[in-house]
Amino acid sequence: MAHLTEVVGKYSEVVAELALLANGYAVSRPQLAQPYDFKAEDPLNGREYKVQVKTFRRRPDRKNELVLYATNGKGEPYDRSDVDYFIGVLGDPGEMPRVWMFENEENQREYWAKSTNRASKRWIELPLSLNRELYEVKNEAEAV
């Protein structure tokens, strides 16, 4: 049986990929191990970004504030040349997951938010519901 940490990590990756697809991003996974989890092509500007997925945790010792640990397996912060954006997934028990995307700030080891409301003001929240309009507009433009 898989270890809980592995299951939570994979769950967060799948939710993050779903959120990107729902919001018009094209997602691709590397064939070999990389410092990032996947690449995502922005539907608005066509640029491709390297994305690392992490799971938000609630800190009971800090009034349940959200924290995302942005370090690699060696405990080092991700370099900007390796990861452009983080996607943080919050999976509170009994709740639908919530997803936020934000830039990798050089040498930043942790990202904090006092609440989900503050997180949504600070970072880009990616809804999980499919935004069909993004795809319909793109398909209409290609047909012309």
N, CA, C and O atoms as a GROMACS GRO file, in nm:
protein
  576
    1MET      N    1   0.084  -0.118   0.000
    1MET     CA    2   0.000   0.000   0.000
    1MET      C    3   0.089   0.125   0.000
    1MET      O    4   0.194   0.127   0.064
    2ALA      N    5   0.046   0.227  -0.072
    2ALA     CA    6   0.122   0.351  -0.083
    2ALA      C    7   0.122   0.426   0.051
    2ALA      O    8   0.027   0.416   0.129
    3HIS      N    9   0.227   0.498   0.074
    3HIS     CA   10   0.240   0.581   0.194
    3HIS      C   11   0.150   0.704   0.179
    3HIS      O   12   0.134   0.755   0.068
    4LEU      N   13   0.091   0.753   0.289
    4LEU     CA   14  -0.001   0.866   0.286
    4LEU      C   15   0.061   0.988   0.218
    4LEU      O   16  -0.006   1.056   0.141
    5THR      N   17   0.187   1.016   0.245
    5THR     CA   18   0.254   1.132   0.184
    5THR      C   19   0.256   1.120   0.033
    5THR      O   20   0.235   1.219  -0.038
    6GLU      N   21   0.280   1.000  -0.017
    6GLU     CA   22   0.282   0.977  -0.161
    6GLU      C   23   0.142   0.996  -0.221
    6GLU      O   24   0.128   1.056  -0.328
    7VAL      N   25   0.040   0.946  -0.153
    7VAL     CA   26  -0.098   0.958  -0.201
    7VAL      C   27  -0.139   1.106  -0.204
    7VAL      O   28  -0.198   1.152  -0.302
    8VAL      N   29  -0.110   1.179  -0.098
    8VAL     CA   30  -0.146   1.321  -0.092
    8VAL      C   31  -0.075   1.398  -0.202
    8VAL      O   32  -0.135   1.484  -0.267
    9GLY      N   33   0.052   1.369  -0.225
    9GLY     CA   34   0.128   1.437  -0.331
    9GLY      C   35   0.069   1.410  -0.469
    9GLY      O   36   0.055   1.502  -0.549
   10LYS      N   37   0.036   1.285  -0.497
   10LYS     CA   38  -0.022   1.249  -0.626
   10LYS      C   39  -0.160   1.312  -0.641
   10LYS      O   40  -0.194   1.361  -0.748
   11TYR      N   41  -0.240   1.309  -0.535
   11TYR     CA   42  -0.372   1.372  -0.535
   11TYR      C   43  -0.358   1.520  -0.571
   11TYR      O   44  -0.433   1.570  -0.656
   12SER      N   45  -0.266   1.591  -0.509
   12SER     CA   46  -0.246   1.733  -0.536
   12SER      C   47  -0.206   1.756  -0.681
   12SER      O   48  -0.253   1.852  -0.743
   13GLU      N   49  -0.121   1.671  -0.736
   13GLU     CA   50  -0.081   1.684  -0.877
   13GLU      C   51  -0.201   1.669  -0.970
   13GLU      O   52  -0.217   1.746  -1.065
   14VAL      N   53  -0.285   1.569  -0.944
   14VAL     CA   54  -0.401   1.545  -1.029
   14VAL      C   55  -0.500   1.662  -1.020
   14VAL      O   56  -0.553   1.706  -1.122
   15VAL      N   57  -0.523   1.712  -0.900
   15VAL     CA   58  -0.614   1.826  -0.882
   15VAL      C   59  -0.558   1.950  -0.951
   15VAL      O   60  -0.632   2.023  -1.016
   16ALA      N   61  -0.427   1.973  -0.938
   16ALA     CA   62  -0.364   2.089  -1.003
   16ALA      C   63  -0.377   2.079  -1.155
   16ALA      O   64  -0.406   2.179  -1.221
   17GLU      N   65  -0.354   1.961  -1.210
   17GLU     CA   66  -0.366   1.942  -1.354
   17GLU      C   67  -0.511   1.967  -1.399
   17GLU      O   68  -0.534   2.030  -1.502
   18LEU      N   69  -0.607   1.917  -1.323
   18LEU     CA   70  -0.748   1.939  -1.353
   18LEU      C   71  -0.780   2.089  -1.353
   18LEU      O   72  -0.848   2.138  -1.443
   19ALA      N   73  -0.730   2.161  -1.253
   19ALA     CA   74  -0.756   2.306  -1.244
   19ALA      C   75  -0.696   2.379  -1.364
   19ALA      O   76  -0.760   2.470  -1.418
   20LEU      N   77  -0.577   2.341  -1.405
   20LEU     CA   78  -0.516   2.405  -1.522
   20LEU      C   79  -0.597   2.378  -1.648
   20LEU      O   80  -0.627   2.469  -1.725
   21LEU      N   81  -0.633   2.252  -1.669
   21LEU     CA   82  -0.712   2.216  -1.788
   21LEU      C   83  -0.847   2.288  -1.788
   21LEU      O   84  -0.891   2.335  -1.892
   22ALA      N   85  -0.911   2.296  -1.672
   22ALA     CA   86  -1.041   2.363  -1.662
   22ALA      C   87  -1.032   2.510  -1.698
   22ALA      O   88  -1.132   2.572  -1.737
   23ASN      N   89  -0.912   2.568  -1.684
   23ASN     CA   90  -0.893   2.710  -1.709
   23ASN      C   91  -0.816   2.738  -1.838
   23ASN      O   92  -0.760   2.846  -1.855
   24GLY      N   93  -0.814   2.640  -1.929
   24GLY     CA   94  -0.763   2.662  -2.063
   24GLY      C   95  -0.616   2.636  -2.086
   24GLY      O   96  -0.568   2.655  -2.198
   25TYR      N   97  -0.544   2.592  -1.986
   25TYR     CA   98  -0.401   2.562  -2.002
   25TYR      C   99  -0.382   2.428  -2.071
   25TYR      O  100  -0.459   2.335  -2.050
   26ALA      N  101  -0.279   2.419  -2.154
   26ALA     CA  102  -0.236   2.291  -2.208
   26ALA      C  103  -0.126   2.240  -2.114
   26ALA      O  104  -0.034   2.314  -2.081
   27VAL      N  105  -0.137   2.115  -2.072
   27VAL     CA  106  -0.046   2.059  -1.972
   27VAL      C  107   0.032   1.943  -2.032
   27VAL      O  108  -0.025   1.858  -2.101
   28SER      N  109   0.162   1.939  -2.004
   28SER     CA  110   0.244   1.826  -2.048
   28SER      C  111   0.336   1.784  -1.935
   28SER      O  112   0.387   1.867  -1.859
   29ARG      N  113   0.357   1.653  -1.925
   29ARG     CA  114   0.442   1.597  -1.819
   29ARG      C  115   0.576   1.553  -1.879
   29ARG      O  116   0.579   1.501  -1.991
   30PRO      N  117   0.684   1.573  -1.807
   30PRO     CA  118   0.815   1.529  -1.858
   30PRO      C  119   0.826   1.376  -1.854
   30PRO      O  120   0.767   1.312  -1.767
   31GLN      N  121   0.900   1.320  -1.946
   31GLN     CA  122   0.923   1.177  -1.949
   31GLN      C  123   1.027   1.133  -1.845
   31GLN      O  124   1.023   1.021  -1.795
   32LEU      N  125   1.119   1.224  -1.814
   32LEU     CA  126   1.225   1.196  -1.716
   32LEU      C  127   1.209   1.287  -1.596
   32LEU      O  128   1.142   1.390  -1.604
   33ALA      N  129   1.271   1.251  -1.486
   33ALA     CA  130   1.262   1.330  -1.363
   33ALA      C  131   1.316   1.471  -1.386
   33ALA      O  132   1.424   1.488  -1.443
   34GLN      N  133   1.240   1.569  -1.342
   34GLN     CA  134   1.277   1.710  -1.354
   34GLN      C  135   1.247   1.778  -1.220
   34GLN      O  136   1.177   1.721  -1.137
   35PRO      N  137   1.299   1.898  -1.198
   35PRO     CA  138   1.266   1.970  -1.074
   35PRO      C  139   1.120   2.016  -1.070
   35PRO      O  140   1.069   2.048  -0.963
   36TYR      N  141   1.054   2.021  -1.186
   36TYR     CA  142   0.914   2.062  -1.194
   36TYR      C  143   0.827   1.938  -1.218
   36TYR      O  144   0.876   1.834  -1.262
   37ASP      N  145   0.697   1.951  -1.189
   37ASP     CA  146   0.604   1.840  -1.209
   37ASP      C  147   0.551   1.833  -1.351
   37ASP      O  148   0.536   1.725  -1.408
   38PHE      N  149   0.521   1.950  -1.409
   38PHE     CA  150   0.478   1.954  -1.548
   38PHE      C  151   0.493   2.094  -1.604
   38PHE      O  152   0.524   2.189  -1.531
   39LYS      N  153   0.472   2.106  -1.734
   39LYS     CA  154   0.472   2.236  -1.800
   39LYS      C  155   0.329   2.271  -1.835
   39LYS      O  156   0.248   2.184  -1.868
   40ALA      N  157   0.299   2.400  -1.827
   40ALA     CA  158   0.164   2.448  -1.857
   40ALA      C  159   0.174   2.565  -1.954
   40ALA      O  160   0.247   2.662  -1.929
   41GLU      N  161   0.101   2.556  -2.063
   41GLU     CA  162   0.099   2.664  -2.161
   41GLU      C  163  -0.019   2.756  -2.130
   41GLU      O  164  -0.134   2.713  -2.125
   42ASP      N  165   0.012   2.883  -2.108
   42ASP     CA  166  -0.089   2.983  -2.074
   42ASP      C  167  -0.181   3.008  -2.193
   42ASP      O  168  -0.133   3.034  -2.303
   43PRO      N  169  -0.313   2.999  -2.173
   43PRO     CA  170  -0.406   3.016  -2.286
   43PRO      C  171  -0.412   3.160  -2.337
   43PRO      O  172  -0.455   3.183  -2.450
   44LEU      N  173  -0.369   3.257  -2.257
   44LEU     CA  174  -0.377   3.397  -2.299
   44LEU      C  175  -0.254   3.444  -2.374
   44LEU      O  176  -0.266   3.514  -2.475
   45ASN      N  177  -0.136   3.407  -2.327
   45ASN     CA  178  -0.014   3.458  -2.392
   45ASN      C  179   0.066   3.351  -2.467
   45ASN      O  180   0.164   3.383  -2.534
   46GLY      N  181   0.025   3.224  -2.456
   46GLY     CA  182   0.092   3.116  -2.527
   46GLY      C  183   0.226   3.075  -2.469
   46GLY      O  184   0.292   2.986  -2.523
   47ARG      N  185   0.269   3.137  -2.359
   47ARG     CA  186   0.397   3.102  -2.298
   47ARG      C  187   0.384   2.972  -2.217
   47ARG      O  188   0.279   2.940  -2.163
   48GLU      N  189   0.495   2.901  -2.212
   48GLU     CA  190   0.499   2.775  -2.138
   48GLU      C  191   0.576   2.798  -2.008
   48GLU      O  192   0.683   2.859  -2.007
   49TYR      N  193   0.521   2.747  -1.898
   49TYR     CA  194   0.580   2.765  -1.767
   49TYR      C  195   0.605   2.630  -1.700
   49TYR      O  196   0.528   2.536  -1.718
   50LYS      N  197   0.715   2.623  -1.624
   50LYS     CA  198   0.745   2.504  -1.545
   50LYS      C  199   0.675   2.519  -1.410
   50LYS      O  200   0.692   2.619  -1.340
   51VAL      N  201   0.597   2.416  -1.374
   51VAL     CA  202   0.511   2.423  -1.256
   51VAL      C  203   0.548   2.313  -1.157
   51VAL      O  204   0.563   2.196  -1.194
   52GLN      N  205   0.561   2.351  -1.033
   52GLN     CA  206   0.583   2.256  -0.923
   52GLN      C  207   0.458   2.258  -0.835
   52GLN      O  208   0.414   2.365  -0.793
   53VAL      N  209   0.402   2.142  -0.808
   53VAL     CA  210   0.281   2.130  -0.727
   53VAL      C  211   0.319   2.096  -0.583
   53VAL      O  212   0.402   2.010  -0.557
   54LYS      N  213   0.255   2.167  -0.492
   54LYS     CA  214   0.274   2.142  -0.349
   54LYS      C  215   0.138   2.140  -0.281
   54LYS      O  216   0.040   2.191  -0.334
   55THR      N  217   0.134   2.080  -0.164
   55THR     CA  218   0.010   2.071  -0.086
   55THR      C  219   0.015   2.170   0.029
   55THR      O  220   0.110   2.172   0.106
   56PHE      N  221  -0.089   2.254   0.039
   56PHE     CA  222  -0.100   2.343   0.154
   56PHE      C  223  -0.129   2.262   0.278
   56PHE      O  224  -0.200   2.161   0.274
   57ARG      N  225  -0.074   2.308   0.388
   57ARG     CA  226  -0.103   2.247   0.518
   57ARG      C  227  -0.158   2.355   0.609
   57ARG      O  228  -0.126   2.473   0.594
   58ARG      N  229  -0.240   2.314   0.703
   58ARG     CA  230  -0.290   2.407   0.804
   58ARG      C  231  -0.203   2.393   0.928
   58ARG      O  232  -0.174   2.282   0.972
   59ARG      N  233  -0.162   2.507   0.983
   59ARG     CA  234  -0.078   2.506   1.102
   59ARG      C  235  -0.164   2.530   1.226
   59ARG      O  236  -0.201   2.644   1.253
   60PRO      N  237  -0.196   2.425   1.302
   60PRO     CA  238  -0.279   2.444   1.421
   60PRO      C  239  -0.214   2.534   1.525
   60PRO      O  240  -0.283   2.600   1.603
   61ASP      N  241  -0.081   2.538   1.527
   61ASP     CA  242  -0.010   2.623   1.622
   61ASP      C  243  -0.011   2.770   1.579
   61ASP      O  244   0.037   2.856   1.653
   62ARG      N  245  -0.067   2.799   1.460
   62ARG     CA  246  -0.076   2.937   1.410
   62ARG      C  247  -0.218   2.967   1.363
   62ARG      O  248  -0.238   3.027   1.257
   63LYS      N  249  -0.315   2.925   1.441
   63LYS     CA  250  -0.457   2.953   1.414
   63LYS      C  251  -0.503   2.899   1.278
   63LYS      O  252  -0.582   2.963   1.209
   64ASN      N  253  -0.452   2.782   1.241
   64ASN     CA  254  -0.487   2.715   1.116
   64ASN      C  255  -0.450   2.793   0.990
   64ASN      O  256  -0.515   2.778   0.887
   65GLU      N  257  -0.348   2.877   0.999
   65GLU     CA  258  -0.300   2.947   0.880
   65GLU      C  259  -0.250   2.845   0.779
   65GLU      O  260  -0.208   2.735   0.814
   66LEU      N  261  -0.255   2.884   0.652
   66LEU     CA  262  -0.208   2.797   0.544
   66LEU      C  263  -0.059   2.817   0.523
   66LEU      O  264  -0.010   2.930   0.523
   67VAL      N  265   0.011   2.708   0.505
   67VAL     CA  266   0.153   2.715   0.473
   67VAL      C  267   0.183   2.617   0.361
   67VAL      O  268   0.131   2.506   0.358
   68LEU      N  269   0.268   2.660   0.270
   68LEU     CA  270   0.315   2.574   0.161
   68LEU      C  271   0.467   2.573   0.170
   68LEU      O  272   0.531   2.678   0.162
   69TYR      N  273   0.524   2.455   0.188
   69TYR     CA  274   0.668   2.441   0.196
   69TYR      C  275   0.723   2.426   0.055
   69TYR      O  276   0.696   2.327  -0.013
   70ALA      N  277   0.799   2.524   0.011
   70ALA     CA  278   0.846   2.532  -0.127
   70ALA      C  279   0.993   2.490  -0.138
   70ALA      O  280   1.077   2.565  -0.187
   71THR      N  281   1.021   2.370  -0.090
   71THR     CA  282   1.157   2.318  -0.097
   71THR      C  283   1.158   2.184  -0.169
   71THR      O  284   1.058   2.112  -0.173
   72ASN      N  285   1.274   2.153  -0.224
   72ASN     CA  286   1.290   2.026  -0.295
   72ASN      C  287   1.325   1.914  -0.196
   72ASN      O  288   1.323   1.936  -0.074
   73GLY      N  289   1.355   1.797  -0.246
   73GLY     CA  290   1.387   1.682  -0.162
   73GLY      C  291   1.509   1.701  -0.074
   73GLY      O  292   1.526   1.630   0.026
   74LYS      N  293   1.595   1.796  -0.109
   74LYS     CA  294   1.714   1.826  -0.029
   74LYS      C  295   1.689   1.936   0.072
   74LYS      O  296   1.779   1.975   0.147
   75GLY      N  297   1.564   1.987   0.077
   75GLY     CA  298   1.531   2.095   0.169
   75GLY      C  299   1.572   2.233   0.121
   75GLY      O  300   1.574   2.328   0.199
   76GLU      N  301   1.606   2.244  -0.007
   76GLU     CA  302   1.650   2.372  -0.064
   76GLU      C  303   1.535   2.436  -0.141
   76GLU      O  304   1.452   2.366  -0.199
   77PRO      N  305   1.530   2.570  -0.142
   77PRO     CA  306   1.426   2.636  -0.223
   77PRO      C  307   1.451   2.612  -0.371
   77PRO      O  308   1.565   2.594  -0.414
   78TYR      N  309   1.344   2.610  -0.449
   78TYR     CA  310   1.355   2.590  -0.593
   78TYR      C  311   1.413   2.713  -0.660
   78TYR      O  312   1.373   2.826  -0.630
   79ASP      N  313   1.506   2.692  -0.750
   79ASP     CA  314   1.566   2.799  -0.827
   79ASP      C  315   1.467   2.845  -0.934
   79ASP      O  316   1.391   2.765  -0.986
   80ARG      N  317   1.469   2.974  -0.967
   80ARG     CA  318   1.379   3.027  -1.070
   80ARG      C  319   1.403   2.963  -1.206
   80ARG      O  320   1.310   2.954  -1.287
   81SER      N  321   1.523   2.917  -1.232
   81SER     CA  322   1.550   2.852  -1.361
   81SER      C  323   1.488   2.713  -1.368
   81SER      O  324   1.472   2.658  -1.477
   82ASP      N  325   1.453   2.655  -1.254
   82ASP     CA  326   1.393   2.521  -1.249
   82ASP      C  327   1.241   2.523  -1.240
   82ASP      O  328   1.175   2.434  -1.294
   83VAL      N  329   1.185   2.623  -1.171
   83VAL     CA  330   1.041   2.629  -1.148
   83VAL      C  331   0.995   2.774  -1.162
   83VAL      O  332   1.045   2.863  -1.092
   84ASP      N  333   0.899   2.798  -1.253
   84ASP     CA  334   0.844   2.932  -1.271
   84ASP      C  335   0.731   2.961  -1.174
   84ASP      O  336   0.724   3.070  -1.116
   85TYR      N  337   0.643   2.862  -1.157
   85TYR     CA  338   0.524   2.880  -1.074
   85TYR      C  339   0.504   2.762  -0.980
   85TYR      O  340   0.541   2.649  -1.011
   86PHE      N  341   0.444   2.792  -0.867
   86PHE     CA  342   0.394   2.689  -0.776
   86PHE      C  343   0.243   2.683  -0.790
   86PHE      O  344   0.177   2.785  -0.812
   87ILE      N  345   0.191   2.564  -0.777
   87ILE     CA  346   0.048   2.548  -0.760
   87ILE      C  347   0.031   2.480  -0.625
   87ILE      O  348   0.083   2.371  -0.600
   88GLY      N  349  -0.044   2.548  -0.538
   88GLY     CA  350  -0.072   2.495  -0.406
   88GLY      C  351  -0.213   2.442  -0.401
   88GLY      O  352  -0.307   2.509  -0.443
   89VAL      N  353  -0.229   2.321  -0.350
   89VAL     CA  354  -0.360   2.257  -0.339
   89VAL      C  355  -0.394   2.242  -0.191
   89VAL      O  356  -0.315   2.191  -0.111
   90LEU      N  357  -0.512   2.287  -0.157
   90LEU     CA  358  -0.564   2.270  -0.021
   90LEU      C  359  -0.674   2.166  -0.026
   90LEU      O  360  -0.774   2.183  -0.096
   91GLY      N  361  -0.656   2.059   0.049
   91GLY     CA  362  -0.756   1.952   0.053
   91GLY      C  363  -0.805   1.929   0.194
   91GLY      O  364  -0.771   1.829   0.257
   92ASP      N  365  -0.886   2.022   0.244
   92ASP     CA  366  -0.943   2.006   0.378
   92ASP      C  367  -1.039   1.887   0.379
   92ASP      O  368  -1.112   1.866   0.282
   93PRO      N  369  -1.040   1.808   0.486
   93PRO     CA  370  -1.130   1.693   0.494
   93PRO      C  371  -1.277   1.733   0.473
   93PRO      O  372  -1.326   1.828   0.533
   94GLY      N  373  -1.345   1.658   0.386
   94GLY     CA  374  -1.487   1.681   0.360
   94GLY      C  375  -1.517   1.800   0.271
   94GLY      O  376  -1.634   1.830   0.247
   95GLU      N  377  -1.416   1.868   0.221
   95GLU     CA  378  -1.434   1.987   0.136
   95GLU      C  379  -1.378   1.960  -0.004
   95GLU      O  380  -1.290   1.876  -0.022
   96MET      N  381  -1.432   2.034  -0.102
   96MET     CA  382  -1.374   2.030  -0.236
   96MET      C  383  -1.235   2.094  -0.228
   96MET      O  384  -1.215   2.190  -0.154
   97PRO      N  385  -1.140   2.042  -0.303
   97PRO     CA  386  -1.007   2.104  -0.300
   97PRO      C  387  -1.010   2.244  -0.358
   97PRO      O  388  -1.094   2.276  -0.442
   98ARG      N  389  -0.917   2.326  -0.313
   98ARG     CA  390  -0.899   2.461  -0.367
   98ARG      C  391  -0.756   2.472  -0.416
   98ARG      O  392  -0.664   2.412  -0.360
   99VAL      N  393  -0.739   2.551  -0.522
   99VAL     CA  394  -0.611   2.556  -0.592
   99VAL      C  395  -0.570   2.701  -0.616
   99VAL      O  396  -0.650   2.782  -0.663
  100TRP      N  397  -0.444   2.733  -0.583
  100TRP     CA  398  -0.390   2.865  -0.609
  100TRP      C  399  -0.258   2.852  -0.685
  100TRP      O  400  -0.182   2.757  -0.664
  101MET      N  401  -0.233   2.948  -0.774
  101MET     CA  402  -0.111   2.950  -0.854
  101MET      C  403  -0.038   3.081  -0.827
  101MET      O  404  -0.100   3.187  -0.822
  102PHE      N  405   0.094   3.073  -0.810
  102PHE     CA  406   0.172   3.193  -0.783
  102PHE      C  407   0.317   3.173  -0.826
  102PHE      O  408   0.366   3.061  -0.836
  103GLU      N  409   0.382   3.286  -0.852
  103GLU     CA  410   0.520   3.282  -0.900
  103GLU      C  411   0.617   3.234  -0.794
  103GLU      O  412   0.597   3.257  -0.674
  104ASN      N  413   0.720   3.167  -0.839
  104ASN     CA  414   0.830   3.125  -0.753
  104ASN      C  415   0.915   3.248  -0.724
  104ASN      O  416   0.975   3.306  -0.815
  105GLU      N  417   0.920   3.288  -0.600
  105GLU     CA  418   1.005   3.400  -0.559
  105GLU      C  419   1.140   3.343  -0.517
  105GLU      O  420   1.148   3.251  -0.436
  106GLU      N  421   1.246   3.399  -0.574
  106GLU     CA  422   1.382   3.350  -0.550
  106GLU      C  423   1.411   3.330  -0.401
  106GLU      O  424   1.389   3.420  -0.320
  107ASN      N  425   1.461   3.212  -0.367
  107ASN     CA  426   1.504   3.176  -0.231
  107ASN      C  427   1.391   3.170  -0.128
  107ASN      O  428   1.418   3.168  -0.008
  108GLN      N  429   1.267   3.168  -0.172
  108GLN     CA  430   1.153   3.160  -0.081
  108GLN      C  431   1.132   3.013  -0.044
  108GLN      O  432   1.116   2.928  -0.132
  109ARG      N  433   1.132   2.983   0.084
  109ARG     CA  434   1.118   2.846   0.131
  109ARG      C  435   0.975   2.812   0.173
  109ARG      O  436   0.936   2.696   0.174
  110GLU      N  437   0.897   2.915   0.208
  110GLU     CA  438   0.760   2.894   0.253
  110GLU      C  439   0.673   3.008   0.202
  110GLU      O  440   0.718   3.121   0.185
  111TYR      N  441   0.545   2.975   0.179
  111TYR     CA  442   0.445   3.074   0.144
  111TYR      C  443   0.331   3.059   0.244
  111TYR      O  444   0.288   2.948   0.274
  112TRP      N  445   0.283   3.172   0.295
  112TRP     CA  446   0.182   3.172   0.400
  112TRP      C  447   0.059   3.252   0.360
  112TRP      O  448   0.068   3.347   0.283
  113ALA      N  449  -0.054   3.214   0.414
  113ALA     CA  450  -0.176   3.294   0.406
  113ALA      C  451  -0.254   3.270   0.535
  113ALA      O  452  -0.263   3.156   0.582
  114LYS      N  453  -0.310   3.376   0.591
  114LYS     CA  454  -0.383   3.363   0.717
  114LYS      C  455  -0.513   3.287   0.700
  114LYS      O  456  -0.561   3.224   0.794
  115SER      N  457  -0.571   3.293   0.579
  115SER     CA  458  -0.699   3.228   0.555
  115SER      C  459  -0.714   3.202   0.405
  115SER      O  460  -0.634   3.251   0.325
  116THR      N  461  -0.817   3.126   0.367
  116THR     CA  462  -0.842   3.104   0.224
  116THR      C  463  -0.882   3.234   0.156
  116THR      O  464  -0.850   3.255   0.039
  117ASN      N  465  -0.953   3.322   0.227
  117ASN     CA  466  -0.989   3.452   0.169
  117ASN      C  467  -0.864   3.534   0.137
  117ASN      O  468  -0.855   3.596   0.031
  118ARG      N  469  -0.769   3.534   0.228
  118ARG     CA  470  -0.643   3.607   0.205
  118ARG      C  471  -0.564   3.542   0.092
  118ARG      O  472  -0.502   3.612   0.012
  119ALA      N  473  -0.567   3.409   0.085
  119ALA     CA  474  -0.496   3.340  -0.023
  119ALA      C  475  -0.553   3.381  -0.157
  119ALA      O  476  -0.478   3.403  -0.252
  120SER      N  477  -0.686   3.392  -0.167
  120SER     CA  478  -0.750   3.428  -0.293
  120SER      C  479  -0.723   3.573  -0.333
  120SER      O  480  -0.729   3.606  -0.451
  121LYS      N  481  -0.695   3.659  -0.237
  121LYS     CA  482  -0.658   3.797  -0.268
  121LYS      C  483  -0.511   3.807  -0.307
  121LYS      O  484  -0.473   3.894  -0.386
  122ARG      N  485  -0.430   3.720  -0.254
  122ARG     CA  486  -0.285   3.726  -0.275
  122ARG      C  487  -0.241   3.654  -0.401
  122ARG      O  488  -0.150   3.699  -0.471
  123TRP      N  489  -0.306   3.540  -0.430
  123TRP     CA  490  -0.265   3.456  -0.542
  123TRP      C  491  -0.380   3.433  -0.638
  123TRP      O  492  -0.494   3.472  -0.609
  124ILE      N  493  -0.353   3.372  -0.752
  124ILE     CA  494  -0.456   3.341  -0.850
  124ILE      C  495  -0.522   3.209  -0.811
  124ILE      O  496  -0.456   3.105  -0.806
  125GLU      N  497  -0.652   3.214  -0.782
  125GLU     CA  498  -0.724   3.091  -0.751
  125GLU      C  499  -0.776   3.033  -0.882
  125GLU      O  500  -0.838   3.103  -0.962
  126LEU      N  501  -0.751   2.906  -0.902
  126LEU     CA  502  -0.796   2.836  -1.022
  126LEU      C  503  -0.916   2.750  -0.988
  126LEU      O  504  -0.903   2.650  -0.918
  127PRO      N  505  -1.035   2.789  -1.037
  127PRO     CA  506  -1.153   2.706  -1.010
  127PRO      C  507  -1.142   2.571  -1.079
  127PRO      O  508  -1.074   2.557  -1.181
  128LEU      N  509  -1.208   2.472  -1.022
  128LEU     CA  510  -1.205   2.337  -1.079
  128LEU      C  511  -1.313   2.316  -1.184
  128LEU      O  512  -1.308   2.219  -1.260
  129SER      N  513  -1.410   2.404  -1.191
  129SER     CA  514  -1.517   2.389  -1.290
  129SER      C  515  -1.465   2.426  -1.428
  129SER      O  516  -1.390   2.522  -1.444
  130LEU      N  517  -1.506   2.350  -1.527
  130LEU     CA  518  -1.460   2.369  -1.664
  130LEU      C  519  -1.511   2.500  -1.721
  130LEU      O  520  -1.631   2.527  -1.720
  131ASN      N  521  -1.420   2.582  -1.770
  131ASN     CA  522  -1.455   2.709  -1.834
  131ASN      C  523  -1.466   2.682  -1.984
  131ASN      O  524  -1.369   2.702  -2.059
  132ARG      N  525  -1.582   2.638  -2.028
  132ARG     CA  526  -1.605   2.601  -2.169
  132ARG      C  527  -1.584   2.719  -2.263
  132ARG      O  528  -1.543   2.700  -2.378
  133GLU      N  529  -1.613   2.840  -2.216
  133GLU     CA  530  -1.599   2.958  -2.301
  133GLU      C  531  -1.457   2.973  -2.355
  133GLU      O  532  -1.439   3.013  -2.470
  134LEU      N  533  -1.358   2.941  -2.275
  134LEU     CA  534  -1.220   2.950  -2.321
  134LEU      C  535  -1.196   2.863  -2.443
  134LEU      O  536  -1.128   2.904  -2.537
  135TYR      N  537  -1.252   2.744  -2.441
  135TYR     CA  538  -1.231   2.651  -2.552
  135TYR      C  539  -1.319   2.684  -2.671
  135TYR      O  540  -1.277   2.669  -2.786
  136GLU      N  541  -1.441   2.730  -2.645
  136GLU     CA  542  -1.532   2.766  -2.755
  136GLU      C  543  -1.480   2.885  -2.834
  136GLU      O  544  -1.485   2.884  -2.956
  137VAL      N  545  -1.430   2.987  -2.765
  137VAL     CA  546  -1.374   3.105  -2.831
  137VAL      C  547  -1.252   3.067  -2.914
  137VAL      O  548  -1.237   3.113  -3.027
  138LYS      N  549  -1.165   2.982  -2.858
  138LYS     CA  550  -1.045   2.939  -2.930
  138LYS      C  551  -1.083   2.859  -3.055
  138LYS      O  552  -1.026   2.880  -3.162
  139ASN      N  553  -1.178   2.768  -3.042
  139ASN     CA  554  -1.220   2.687  -3.157
  139ASN      C  555  -1.284   2.772  -3.265
  139ASN      O  556  -1.262   2.748  -3.383
  140GLU      N  557  -1.364   2.873  -3.227
  140GLU     CA  558  -1.426   2.962  -3.325
  140GLU      C  559  -1.320   3.043  -3.398
  140GLU      O  560  -1.331   3.064  -3.519
  141ALA      N  561  -1.218   3.089  -3.326
  141ALA     CA  562  -1.111   3.168  -3.388
  141ALA      C  563  -1.031   3.083  -3.486
  141ALA      O  564  -0.991   3.132  -3.592
  142GLU      N  565  -1.008   2.956  -3.453
  142GLU     CA  566  -0.933   2.867  -3.541
  142GLU      C  567  -1.012   2.833  -3.667
  142GLU      O  568  -0.954   2.808  -3.773
  143ALA      N  569  -1.145   2.832  -3.656
  143ALA     CA  570  -1.231   2.797  -3.770
  143ALA      C  571  -1.235   2.908  -3.876
  143ALA      O  572  -1.266   2.883  -3.993
  144VAL      N  573  -1.204   3.030  -3.834
  144VAL     CA  574  -1.212   3.145  -3.925
  144VAL      C  575  -1.096   3.147  -4.019
  144VAL      O  576  -1.086   3.237  -4.103
   0.00000   0.00000   0.00000
